[in-house]
């Protein structure tokens, strides 16, 4: 068999594995039961418009991102995220309206014309990251660097729409994020008092002899942290000027998660990464207003917002990883 024939055979096999994996995910009852919790915090205005005019049970949810529009009794996550945000606003006295009035300070990379434009109009293009209601920067560490569970879950929820914007190319990783976050939130809801920090949840698994068993916090949190390390490296590559999203995602995946996946999952993800959007399409999707994406400074502003987000995400991941290492749970 010729070399080209072997190459086409391998590519064909990879595509088949990817398709079969997606088909299995779609038909697996356990997967179907995993609520699309990461899409909960998006499209609040549309939820309000539907609230008075439609019966929640009758809402069309063929679009997975609209799953949260079902009856409130089916999903507790939206209410929980709202409660967290209200508490933060009351505690800090900060609101999004106040943030919008902050004057943007351009970097040296902006030309004088751009700087003058911003100063005269006092306009800063909005990006996906600048408009997040809550980020990892809002997490206030407790004694001994313990991480409050409730705010951590809310910060993770805010990133749901970002994964959705990457399309089917990253669907396998998106499912893992959702599944593990769902497990952590489910356990937290059962005993908020004793599970008020992530470390307390993991220590509870150790003490009960359930450490690293399926659907436990200790196992789910370790996987979730790895997923966010992937997101961090992926975003960092983009912010540093790498415009090939497939290459960026592959580098991030190989350095954070691939060594923990079996052969078939690695093949499925590797094939899926080729379906990631182009850089230009991705950049447009990161704008809140499509007109902002046409702004000549939008790309630079987006990169600054990404780097700021990463700078707050990495310390949280490092604290979790160190805790697992100290307790012999990392590998």
N, C-alpha and C positions, 0 to 999 in steps of 0.2 A: 504494500500500500504506500502511495506517494506521501511526501511530507504535507502537501496541501490537503490531500484527502484526510489525513490524520487531524490537521488543524480544524477543518470543517466539522469533522466528527466530534471533536472535543467541544467546539462552540455549540453544536447542536445538542449535545448531551447536557451542557450547562443550562441552556435555555429550557430544556425539558425538565430538569431538576427544579428550576425556578418556577415554572408554570405549575408543576405538580405540588410544590410547596404552597403556593398561593391558593391552589384549589383545595388542598388539605385544610389550610387555615380557614377558608371560607365555609367549609363543611363541618368542621370540628365544633361540636356543641360547646365545649369548654371555651373555645376561642370566641364563639358568638356571644357568650355570656359576659365577655370582658367589655365593659362599657367603654365607649370612646371618651374617657374622662378628660383627656388632654385637650379636647375641643370645647370644654365647658365654658371657658371664660371669653369666648369670641362672640361677636355679633349680639351684644346685649340689647341694642336698640331694636333689632328685629324680634327679639324675644318679647320685649315690652309691647310691640305692635301686635303680636299674635296673641298676647295673653288675654285680651278682652274680646277678641273677635273669633277665636277658635277654641274648640275643645281640645285640650292637650292630647287626648287619646286619638284624635283624628288627624293629627299633623303628619304630613308626608315626611318620612325620615329615610328616604332612599339614599340621600346624601349622608354618608357617615358623620360628617361634621355637624349635621343637624340633629344627631341622636339625642342631644341633651334637651331638645324641645319637647320631649315626652312629658308625661305628668310629673309633677314635683315629687310625688311619692316614690317614683322610680329612681330618682337620682337625688342624692343629698349633697353632692359635691358643689353645685352652683351656690346653694345657700351657705355652705361652709366657707367657700371662698369669699363670698360677700361679707360674711361676719368677720372674717380675718381682716379684710381690707378696711372695714368700718372701724375696727379696733385700732388699727395702725394709724388711721387718720385722726382718731380721737386722741391717741397717745402723743403723736408727733405734731399735730396741728397743721400738717402739710396736705395739700390737695393738688390734683392735677392742674387746676386752674392757675395755682400759684406757680407751678413748674413751667407752664406755658409762657409766663411773663418774663422768665429769666432771659437775660440777654446772652446771646451766643457769642463766645469768644473764638474767633477763627484761628486756625493754626498757621504757622509760617508758610505752609505749603500752598495756601490760598494766594491768588494774585491780588494786587492792590484793588483792582476793579471789583473782585468778589467781596473783599473786606468792606469796601465802600458801599456796595449793594446791601450787605447785611446790616451795616450800621444805619443806613438811611431808612431802610424798610423794617428793621428789627424783626426779620423773618428768619427762622431756622427751619429747614425742611424736616418734616416729621418722618421718622423711620419706625419700623416694627419695634425696635428695642427702646427707642426713646418714649414710646407710648405704652409700654408695659405698666400695668397697675402696680405690680409688685415684682421685685427681683431678689436675687440672693444678697444684694446689698442691704436689704431690709431685715435680714436675719441678725438678731442681736444674741450673740453667744452668751450662754449662762456659765455658771461655775464650772471650772475645769474644761472649758471649751465644749461643753455639751450644746447640742443643737436642738432648739425647740421644734418639735415634730410638726405642729400645726402650720407654722409659717413656712417650713421647708416644703411641705406638701403643696401649699398655695403657690410658692415660687416655681415649683415644678409644673404645676397646672398651667401657668402662664405661657409656657413654652410649647404647648400643644399645637397651636396654629402654625408655629414655625415648622414643625416636622411635617405637617400637612402640606405646606407650601412646596416641599421638596418632592411631592408626588409619590408614585408607586416605586420609584427607584430606591426608596429607603423604607418601604412598608414593613419589612421584616424587623428592622430595628425599632420602628415606631410601635409595633405590636408589643415588643419586649418592654419598652418603656411603659406603655399603658398597663400591661399585665402586672409588672412589679410595683408600680405606683398604686395600682388598685389594691394589691395585697397589703401594702403598708397602711393605706388609708382605712381599709376594712378592719385591720387589727387595732389601729388607733381609735376608731370609733367605739370599739368594744370596751376599752378601758383608758379613757383620756387622762385620768388622774395619774395612773402608774406609768403610762406611756407618753408622758409629756415631753420627753427628749428621745432622740433616735438612739442614743447610747443606752438608755433605760430599756428600750424595746429589745435591743440585741442582748443585753445582759439577762433579761428575762428568759430568752431562748436558751442561753447558756445554763442558767440555773435549773430550767425545767427539762434539760436534756433533749430539747428539740432543735438545737442549733444546726443550721444549714439544711434542715428538712424542707421539702417543697412547701411553698406558700407561707413560709415563716418570714418574719422581718429580717432576720440575720441573712438569709439567702437573697431575698428580694432587694434589700438595700445595697448589698454588694454588687448585684447586677445593675441596679439603677445608677449607682455611682460610676460604673464602667461606661454606661451609655452616655452619661453627661461628660465624662472625660473625652469620649469620642466627639461629642458636639463641640466641646471646647477647642480641641485641636482642629477640627474641621473649620470652625469659624475663624480661628487664628490664621490658618493658611489663607483664607479668603481676605482677611483684613490686611495681611502682609503683601497682597498683590497677586496671589495665585488665582488665575481665572478659570482653570479647568476643574470644575466641580467634581467630576468623576475621579480625577487624580487626587484632589484634596481629600475626598471621602475615603479613598482607598488607603492613603497614607494614615489617616486618622484611625480607620478600622484595623489596619495591620498592627498599629502600635498600642491598641487599647483592648480590643475584644476578640479578634480572630483566633488567638491562641486558646480561647476558652470555648469556641464553637466546634462542633463536629464537621466532618468533611462536607456533608450535604448542605448544612446551613451556610458554611463559608462559600460554597459554590452558588447558592441561591442569592446571597448578598452580593457577591462579586458580579454576577450577571445583572442584578438589579441596579447596581451603581451606574451602569451604562445608560440608564433611563433618566438620570438626573437632568434637570433643565440646564440650558446654557446659562452662562454668567449674566448676560444681558436680561434674559427672562427672569432669572432669580433676583437680580437687583431691582427690577420693576416691582416684583412681588413683595419686596421689603419696604416699599413706600406705603404710607397710609393714604395719601392722596396721589393718584397717578400723575397729576400735574407736577408734584414735587420731584418725581423721578426724572423729569425733564430739566430740572435745575442743574446748572453746571457744577454746583458744589455738592450735589446730593451724594455722590459716591464717596467723597471724602468724609462727609458727615456720618454716613452709614458706617464706615470703617472705624471712626472714632467711637461711635456708640457700641459697636461690636467689641472693641478692645476694652471699653469700660465694663461691659457685661462680663467678659471673660475674667477680668481682674477681680470680680467679686465671686465668680463661680469656682475658680480654682482653689482658693483657700478652704472652701467648704468641702470640696472633694478630697483635699489633702488631709483635713481633720478626720474625715470618715475613714480614709485609707490607713492613717496612722493608728486609729483606734482598732481597726481589724488586725493590723500587724502586731500591735501590742498584745492582743488576745489570741494570736495564732490562728486567725480566721481568714487571712488574705488568700491563701492558696489551698 
